[in-house]
């Protein structure tokens, strides 16, 4: 197994999910309408939180660019069947960038990332009329990763359906998993507010994120089932192949995240007037973030393995 490729893929997926998640969180959860207009108790803390949010975005985007470059160079060396050092010595990298789907994808993603960085850098998150554009760019940034996976190389109508499903899957992951760390930071900010309104603010914010999360989790579940059918194809393949076993581990971790989210919604959210409950919700968000990162590492491995459908067929033959 090419561990450098696995790590660069996993880091790129995680960084892309994080960067897009920050934008989704800012647009759909922590916007100017997220707090009751007559409450100013969070004003200073909220400004500090927005600075933290931008820092997460810039770090995530920088990691996405760096890991994307490494990923591209490793793939270029593999396509050309040459040592990595030779990719720099001639026009190999330039040729692959200009003449392959993988190269075209990376140019498009670089452009989308640049546009998204420009909007964030200009601080347009306060301009509500630009929120749809900002959210669309974030969706395109994370969703375009579908072309770098198995869905991007599947031909025909089934391939188009698989690709569309994968795009929606990635966008939903960005909205939910990418928003967990910002949620934890915002809950920590709210805990620092010395006001009886703290519980009301926490309730409003968590309700907004919970609504976004329900839509995202439903999308992840539906598209995940479709993708599993396309890539596994039989009842026995998940247990007979490395790909299938890793996919089952991914499903198990996802189910654990959903269970924690259900606890947050059913047991903790009604009790947010208590500072201890806000702290537990913050802790659970961090645990979910860690589980999400583990899943994204598994995705990095799955991307370089043959799908269970193909492996199982070869095994039967």
Phi, psi and omega in degrees: 000137179276095185293328178296320179292318178300312182294318181293320176297311182298316180294321180293317177298313182297316181293321179293318177298317181295313181298315179291324180298322177300315181295313179301317182296318181293321183283316189261340184243303187260045177269183185296340181266001184290335182247147174304136188294337182271006179254121178246008187294339183258008190303307181293314181298323180293321177297320177295319179298319180297325176294320178295321180297317178295324178296316177302317180298311184294321177295316180297316181294320178297318178294324178296318180294312182297312180291328177295321178296314180298314179302314181299315182295320179295318178293321179299318179295323180289317179297317182280350183055049180225157176300152182302324181296331181284343179297329180275341189279340181222206184264019183303307182298318181295321180295315180294323178296325185269332192242005181236156177300321180298318179294317178298319179300317183292326176293318179295317180295324178295320178295315179299316179299321179294318179295318180295318178297323179297314179296316179295319180296328179280352179069037185278005180297341177275350181265100188299332182289346178261356181302316179300323179292315181297316179294322179295320178295320178297319178296319179293323182296313181277324182292330181295345177297343179301327180289346179267358180252195182296329182297328182289346182245010179270121185279168171077189182295319179298326177293321178295318178296316179298318180296314179298319179297318180294322178299311179298322179300313182293321178296317179295321176298318178299318182292320183271296184296319180292342180266353184292317180293314174304322178298316179298319179295320180291321177296322176296320177298317180296322179299333181279356181276125178266083183201149176290347179277356184302316180297321180295320179294314180298321179296316180298314182294313183293327177296318178297314181292324179297319178297314177299319181294321179298315178297316182294314181295319177300319178293317179300317182296312182295312181289329177296320177297316179297316181294321179297319179297320181292327188258340181255303168082340179216164183289330185271336186303323180299336183259344185261352184230154176297321179299312182296320180293319176295323179295320177294323175296319177300317179296319180297316178294321177298317179297324177295318177298317179296321179297317178296319179298322178294320176298317179301315186286316188275319188259322186268317185304322179290351186242028187286358174291341180269128180300325180297325178292319177300319180294320178295322178295321176298315179297317179297324178296321178291322177297316178298323177299316179297318178296321178297320178295323177297318178298318181293329174295318177299321177301321178299323178286315183301328183294340180252002176262151174291136179305151183300329179302316181285317182297318182293321178297317178295323179295319180292328180284000000 
